[in-house]
């Protein structure tokens, strides 16, 4: 994937790499039940899409060349193969172009791959693109959410670990620190985010950067 090349991107990746070294295991049931009882959320805004001739590394590198959904570039891609054969891609900060040509930063987006076709997932609209995850809690450049790793739950949903970040400096990424670990649950059939919440031991000591599970622990 092509990434944005600004110093903002480099700083963001360095910060996440450092804070994500802190990790502690949680009971698998705790990680899954943490979001129980949260109301189902609205369906995502499918901002646009593109189909490639084949899903090979050289073709994937051209994914954002045509700016599908207005996305000109995005940080820190992660890909998770889903039980239905699709692949969920998550990205951190994305530069998104509005219909008038202006760019705005969206703190996270999703991309659903079905075969060689890719659909960009956000909330908001083309004129007002908003983050795919935790958009209602996001304050641009002040409080935002960066996707970490993803696991497949026993209930069939896909669970995305998310880092809640806070900026207390004068400008973006000058004095940023993690404040909590969050979890979002995705319905892989209709692509809705159905649950969002925090695990019982959510804290600034992030976990979920890399997630592995067995029958008891995540």
C-alpha positions as CSV (number, residue, x, y, z in Angstrom):
1,X,0.0,0.0,0.0
2,X,1.1,3.5,-0.6
3,X,1.3,5.6,2.5
4,X,1.3,9.3,3.0
5,X,4.9,10.6,3.2
6,X,4.4,13.7,5.4
7,X,6.3,14.2,8.7
8,X,2.9,13.8,10.4
9,X,2.8,10.2,9.2
10,X,6.3,9.4,10.4
11,X,5.7,10.9,13.8
12,X,2.4,9.0,14.2
13,X,3.9,5.7,13.4
14,X,6.8,6.3,15.8
15,X,4.5,7.2,18.7
16,X,2.2,4.2,18.2
17,X,5.2,1.8,17.9
18,X,6.5,3.0,21.3
19,X,3.3,3.0,23.3
20,X,2.2,-0.4,21.9
21,X,5.0,-2.2,23.5
22,X,3.0,-2.3,26.7
23,X,0.8,-5.5,26.7
24,X,-1.1,-7.7,29.1
25,X,-3.3,-10.7,28.3
26,X,-7.0,-10.7,29.1
27,X,-9.6,-13.4,29.5
28,X,-11.1,-14.2,26.1
29,X,-14.5,-13.9,27.5
30,X,-13.7,-10.5,29.0
31,X,-12.4,-9.1,25.7
32,X,-15.6,-10.2,23.9
33,X,-18.1,-9.3,26.6
34,X,-16.6,-5.9,27.2
35,X,-18.9,-4.3,24.6
36,X,-22.0,-6.2,25.5
37,X,-25.1,-4.1,25.9
38,X,-23.9,-1.2,23.8
39,X,-26.5,-0.1,21.2
40,X,-26.0,-1.2,17.6
41,X,-24.6,1.7,15.6
42,X,-25.5,3.1,12.2
43,X,-24.3,1.4,9.0
44,X,-21.1,2.8,7.6
45,X,-20.9,5.2,4.7
46,X,-19.4,3.3,1.8
47,X,-17.4,6.2,0.4
48,X,-16.4,4.5,-2.8
49,X,-14.5,1.6,-4.2
50,X,-12.1,0.2,-6.8
51,X,-11.5,-3.1,-8.4
52,X,-8.0,-4.2,-9.3
53,X,-7.1,-6.7,-12.1
54,X,-5.5,-8.9,-9.4
55,X,-4.7,-8.8,-5.7
56,X,-0.9,-8.9,-6.0
57,X,1.6,-6.7,-4.2
58,X,2.3,-4.6,-7.2
59,X,-1.4,-4.1,-7.8
60,X,-2.1,-3.4,-4.2
61,X,0.5,-0.6,-4.3
62,X,-1.9,1.2,-6.7
63,X,-5.0,0.9,-4.6
64,X,-5.2,4.7,-3.8
65,X,-4.0,5.9,-7.2
66,X,-7.5,6.7,-8.3
67,X,-8.5,8.0,-4.8
68,X,-11.4,5.6,-4.2
69,X,-13.8,7.2,-1.8
70,X,-11.6,10.3,-2.0
71,X,-8.8,8.6,-0.1
72,X,-5.4,9.9,-1.3
73,X,-3.3,7.9,1.2
74,X,-3.4,6.3,4.6
75,X,-1.2,5.1,7.4
76,X,-0.4,1.8,8.9
77,X,-2.4,-0.8,7.0
78,X,-3.4,-4.1,8.6
79,X,-5.2,-6.9,6.9
80,X,-7.3,-9.6,8.5
81,X,-8.8,-12.6,6.5
82,X,-12.4,-13.1,7.6
83,X,-14.3,-16.4,7.8
84,X,-16.4,-15.6,4.8
85,X,-13.3,-15.1,2.6
86,X,-13.3,-11.3,2.6
87,X,-10.4,-9.4,3.9
88,X,-10.7,-6.4,6.3
89,X,-8.1,-3.7,6.0
90,X,-7.8,-1.1,8.6
91,X,-5.9,2.2,8.4
92,X,-4.9,5.0,10.8
93,X,-4.8,8.6,9.6
94,X,-6.1,9.0,6.1
95,X,-6.0,12.0,3.8
96,X,-9.5,12.2,2.2
97,X,-10.4,14.6,-0.7
98,X,-13.8,16.3,-0.6
99,X,-15.8,16.9,-3.8
100,X,-14.4,20.4,-4.0
101,X,-10.8,19.2,-4.0
102,X,-9.9,20.1,-0.5
103,X,-8.3,17.5,1.8
104,X,-9.1,16.6,5.3
105,X,-7.6,14.1,7.8
106,X,-9.8,11.2,8.9
107,X,-8.3,9.4,11.9
108,X,-9.3,5.9,10.8
109,X,-10.9,4.2,7.9
110,X,-11.8,0.6,6.9
111,X,-11.5,-1.1,3.5
112,X,-13.4,-4.3,2.8
113,X,-11.8,-6.5,0.1
114,X,-14.1,-8.9,-1.7
115,X,-12.0,-10.7,-4.3
116,X,-10.1,-8.0,-6.1
117,X,-12.6,-5.3,-5.3
118,X,-12.1,-2.8,-2.4
119,X,-14.8,-0.7,-0.6
120,X,-13.8,2.2,1.5
121,X,-15.7,2.4,4.9
122,X,-16.1,5.7,6.9
123,X,-19.0,7.6,8.5
124,X,-20.3,11.0,7.6
125,X,-20.5,11.9,3.9
126,X,-18.4,12.8,0.9
127,X,-18.5,16.4,2.0
128,X,-18.0,15.7,5.7
129,X,-15.9,12.4,5.9
130,X,-15.6,11.1,9.5
131,X,-13.8,8.2,11.1
132,X,-15.1,4.7,10.6
133,X,-14.6,3.8,14.3
134,X,-15.7,5.8,17.3
135,X,-16.6,8.8,15.2
136,X,-19.0,10.1,17.8
137,X,-16.2,10.3,20.3
138,X,-13.6,11.8,18.0
139,X,-12.5,15.4,18.2
140,X,-10.2,16.0,15.2
141,X,-6.5,16.4,16.3
142,X,-7.5,16.3,20.0
143,X,-9.1,12.9,20.8
144,X,-9.0,10.2,18.2
145,X,-8.9,6.4,17.7
146,X,-6.2,4.3,15.8
147,X,-7.0,0.7,14.9
148,X,-4.7,-2.0,16.3
149,X,-5.0,-5.7,15.7
150,X,-8.2,-7.7,15.0
151,X,-9.5,-11.1,16.2
152,X,-12.4,-13.3,15.2
153,X,-14.9,-13.8,18.0
154,X,-16.8,-17.1,18.8
155,X,-20.0,-15.2,18.0
156,X,-18.9,-14.7,14.4
157,X,-18.2,-11.0,14.8
158,X,-14.8,-9.5,14.2
159,X,-13.3,-7.5,17.1
160,X,-11.0,-4.6,16.4
161,X,-8.7,-3.4,19.2
162,X,-8.4,0.4,19.1
163,X,-6.0,2.9,20.8
164,X,-7.7,6.0,22.2
165,X,-5.2,8.9,21.7
166,X,-5.2,12.4,23.2
167,X,-3.3,15.5,22.2
168,X,-2.5,18.0,24.9
169,X,0.1,20.0,23.0
170,X,-0.3,23.1,20.9
171,X,-0.6,21.2,17.6
172,X,-1.2,17.7,16.3
173,X,1.3,15.1,17.4
174,X,3.4,17.5,19.6
175,X,2.3,16.0,22.9
176,X,0.2,13.0,22.2
177,X,-0.3,10.1,24.5
178,X,-2.6,7.0,24.7
179,X,-5.4,7.1,27.1
180,X,-7.2,3.8,26.8
181,X,-7.8,0.6,24.8
182,X,-11.2,0.3,23.1
183,X,-12.9,-2.5,21.2
184,X,-15.2,-2.4,18.2
185,X,-17.2,-5.3,16.9
186,X,-17.9,-5.7,13.1
187,X,-20.7,-7.7,11.6
188,X,-18.8,-9.3,8.7
189,X,-21.9,-9.9,6.6
190,X,-23.4,-6.4,6.4
191,X,-20.2,-4.5,7.4
192,X,-21.9,-2.7,10.3
193,X,-20.1,-1.8,13.5
194,X,-22.5,-3.3,15.9
195,X,-20.8,-2.7,19.3
196,X,-18.2,-0.4,20.7
197,X,-16.8,-0.2,24.2
198,X,-13.9,-0.7,26.5
199,X,-12.5,-3.9,28.1
200,X,-12.5,-4.2,31.9
201,X,-8.8,-3.4,32.2
202,X,-8.7,-0.5,29.7
203,X,-5.9,1.9,30.6
204,X,-3.1,4.0,29.0
205,X,-1.0,0.8,29.0
206,X,-2.2,-0.3,25.7
207,X,-2.7,-3.8,24.5
208,X,-4.1,-5.3,21.3
209,X,-1.2,-4.1,19.1
210,X,-0.8,-7.8,18.1
211,X,-3.5,-10.2,19.2
212,X,-3.5,-14.0,19.4
213,X,-6.2,-16.1,20.9
214,X,-6.8,-19.6,22.2
215,X,-9.9,-21.0,23.9
216,X,-9.3,-19.1,27.1
217,X,-7.0,-16.1,26.5
218,X,-6.8,-13.2,24.0
